[in-house]
Amino acid sequence: MKQRQESIIQFERGGRQDLVEREQAELEILEKYLPKQISRDEIVAVAEQVIIQVGAMGPQDKGKVMGPMMAEIRGKADGRLVNQVVTELLSLE
């Protein structure tokens, strides 16, 4: 999935609409076989719960949060997005 998405971005930058369309079609086929991804809002809600559960107080506690967080939503969300959300939330603490 990630490879297809990155390819689409590169092909768009290169002006190769024919390849963009091919990659998007293949991506749509793959999406049918994968578990439904949760939304950013759902990730935020889970992250807030985990932060409270582990008692995270700031960016230095990111490791405490990521383990339980990924265990709970494995396969349902992109790890990069989860990392970004956790970083943002811990920066607010």
C-alpha positions in Angstrom: 0.0 0.0 0.0 2.7 2.4 1.0 4.7 1.7 -2.1 1.7 2.3 -4.3 0.9 5.6 -2.5 4.5 6.8 -2.8 4.6 5.8 -6.5 1.4 7.8 -7.2 3.0 10.9 -5.6 6.1 10.5 -7.7 4.2 9.9 -10.9 2.0 13.0 -10.3 5.2 15.1 -9.8 6.5 13.6 -13.1 3.4 14.4 -15.0 2.7 10.7 -15.7 -1.1 10.5 -15.4 -1.2 7.2 -17.2 1.0 5.6 -14.4 -1.0 7.5 -11.7 -4.2 5.9 -12.9 -2.6 2.4 -13.1 -1.3 2.7 -9.6 -4.6 4.0 -8.2 -6.5 1.1 -9.8 -4.1 -1.4 -8.2 -4.3 0.4 -4.9 -8.1 0.1 -5.0 -7.9 -3.6 -5.6 -5.5 -4.1 -2.6 -7.7 -2.0 -0.3 -10.5 -4.5 -0.8 -8.4 -7.2 0.9 -7.0 -5.2 3.8 -8.7 -4.4 7.1 -10.5 -1.0 7.1 -8.2 1.7 8.4 -9.4 3.8 11.3 -9.7 7.6 11.0 -7.3 10.1 12.5 -9.9 11.1 15.0 -10.2 7.5 16.2 -6.4 7.3 16.5 -6.5 10.5 18.6 -9.1 9.0 20.9 -7.1 5.8 21.4 -3.9 7.7 21.9 -5.5 9.9 24.5 -6.7 6.8 26.4 -3.3 5.2 26.3 -1.5 8.4 27.4 -3.8 8.5 30.5 -3.3 4.8 31.2 0.5 4.9 31.1 0.7 8.3 32.8 2.7 9.9 29.9 3.6 13.5 30.7 5.5 14.7 27.6 7.6 13.8 24.6 10.1 11.8 26.7 7.3 9.3 27.4 6.6 8.5 23.7 8.1 5.0 24.0 5.7 4.2 26.9 2.7 5.2 24.7 3.7 3.7 21.3 4.0 0.0 22.5 0.5 -0.3 23.9 -0.9 2.0 21.2 0.4 -0.2 18.3 -0.7 -3.4 20.1 -4.2 -2.0 20.3 -4.5 -0.8 16.7 -2.1 -3.0 14.8 -3.2 -3.5 11.2 -5.9 -0.8 11.5 -3.7 2.3 11.1 -0.5 3.4 9.4 2.3 3.5 11.9 3.6 6.9 10.6 0.2 8.5 11.3 0.0 7.0 14.7 3.6 8.2 15.5 2.6 11.7 14.3 -0.6 11.8 16.4 1.2 10.6 19.5 4.0 13.1 19.0 1.5 16.0 18.6 -0.5 14.9 21.7 2.6 14.5 23.9 3.9 17.9 22.8 0.7 19.5 24.2 1.2 17.8 27.6 
